[in-house]
Amino acid sequence: MPGMLIRSRLRAGLLALLALLGVATSVRAAGFDVIEASTRLEGGVYRLSAQIEYGLSEPALEALQNGVPLIIELLMEVRRRRSWVWDETVYSLAQRFRLEYHALSRQYLVRNLNSGERRSFPTRPAALRFMGQIHEFPLLDRGLLAPDQRYEGALRARLDLDALPAPLRLFAYFSEDWRLSSEWYSWSL
């Protein structure tokens, strides 16, 4: 009898630990992360390739499922490296994507707000993977950079809270669940 009591307590403790790990995993999954980014010089143009992972929080997922479009912004910079003072940003660009869910067709729509390109996907992970794969994006003409200087590229992804509908925007400003942004990822040009 005492052995059964110990085993049941051990089992209950193990289940509680597994539940706690599950909560920690789901919390950690929310957020954006630039996995890798690099540029390649081709025909006098620096071309950006990158991989970004998007983990939406529960409130963002719920809003998306209820018809609220989410605007995700990729911020790209080229910085001139300087030894004694902070680096100088010599070029910046924002690439914006609109992600929305259409309940009637059960499709996720991704629209590039810069180019107007639209694509639909049967699942949210497929839409997020599409947005997270940047391949050979023409970032900057080499002629705009001084040949005797050191430069680095930088990339960051973030959820644009200002693009949310007004009633939701106020709530989002004060909630950690809506502050979805990656750290700056930088590399040498």
N, C-alpha and C positions, 0 to 999 in steps of 0.2 A: 504494500500500500504506500509506504513512504517513497519507494522508487517511482511509482506512477505519478505522485504529486510532484516530484522533482522533474520528471520528464515533461509533464504538462506545463510547469512553470518555464522550463527551458524552451519548450516549443512556443509558448506565448511570448517569451522574450525575443526569440528568433524571428517570429512573425512581426513583432513591433519594430525590430531592427530593419527588416526587409521593407516594411512600410515607410520607415523614416528614410531609408536609402532611395526609395522610389520618389518621395517628395523632393529630396535633395537633387535627384537627377532631373526631375521636371523643372525645378527652379533654375538649375544650371543651364538647361537647354534654351531658355529664353535669352535672346541677345544675338547680335550680329558679330561675325568674326571673319576678317580677311585672312584666309588660309595662306595664300601666296599671291604675289604680283611681281611682274617683271616687264621690261620693255626691250624691244629689239629694233635696231635701226635698219630700215629697209627703204631704199629709194629716197633717202634724205628725210624720212619721217619716222619718228619714234612711235612704235606700235605697242600698245598695252595689252597684256594677257593677264588675267587674274581669276582667282577662285574665291568666292565669298559664300559663307554659310549663313542662312537666315533662320533664326529661331524666334518665332513669334510668341509672345506671352499669351496667357489664357484670355485676358480682356481684349487683346488685339485680335485673337482668333475669333472670339465671340462676335466682336464688331464686324469683322470681315464676313462671317457667316450670315449676319443679319443685314447685309447690303451696304455696309460702310466701306468705301474704297480706301485703301492705304497707299500713300505715296512714299516710295523708298528712294532716297537720294544717294548717289555715289559722288563723293567729292574727290576730285583729282587735282593734284598740285605738282608743280615742278619748282623746286627750291634751289637757290644758289647757296652752296655751302661756304660759310665764312668762319675763320678761326677765332677771332676775338669778339665778335658780336653775334647775335642770333641770325639764323639763316633768313634769307630774303626770298619771299614767294614771288617768282617771276611770271608764273602762269597758273591759272586755276580754271576749272571747268566743273560744272555740276551736270551729271546725267541723271534724269529722273524717270522712274517707272511708276505706273499706276497699276495696282493689283486689286482686282475686284472679283466677287463671286456672284454668278447669276444663278439664282435658285431654280428658275424654270428649266434652264438647259443643264443645270448641274455642272457647269463649266467655270473654270477660273480664267479670267482674261487679264493678260499683261499688255499694257500699252507703254511704249517708249514715248514719253512726252516730248523729247527732243526731236525725234525723227518722225513720229506719228505711226510707226510700225505697231501692228496689233497681232497677238497670237493668243490662241485659246488652248487650254490644257484640261484633261479630265480629272486631274488631282492637284491638290495644293502643293505637295512635294515636287511634282513635275514643274509647276510654275515657278517655284522658288529656286529649283536647280537651274532653270533657264536664265533667271535673273542673276544667278550667282556665277555664271560662266561668261567671262569676257574674253573674246578671242580676237587678237589683232586689231584692237580699236585704235584708230589714228589719233594719237594724243597730241603731238607737237612736231612742227617742222624744225629740223636741226639748224637751219639758218637763223632761227630766232635766239639761239644760244651762243654766247661768246666761247670761242674754242679753247681759251686758256683758263677757264673756270671749271670748278667741280660742281656737279648738279646731282640732285636726287629726286626721285619721284615719290609721291605719297598718295595713299588711297584710304578712304574711310567711307563706311556705309552707315546711314542713319534713317530712322523713320521720321518723316516730316510732320511734326505735331501741328504746325500752323495750317496744314492742309486738311485737318480733320474738321467735321462739322462743328459749328460754334458751341452747342451744348456739351459735346464730348470733349472738345479742345480744353475747356476750363478744367474739367476733371483730369484730363491727361497730363496737364502741366504739373499737377500736384501728386501724381502717382508714379512710383518707381516702375510699375509694370509697363508703362508706356514709353519710358526712356530707353529705347532700343537703338544702340549705336555701337559701332566697333571702335577699337583704338585705331590711331593712325598707323598704317603699315608703310614703311619706307624702304627704298632700295636705291642703289647707285645707278645713275643713267650712264 
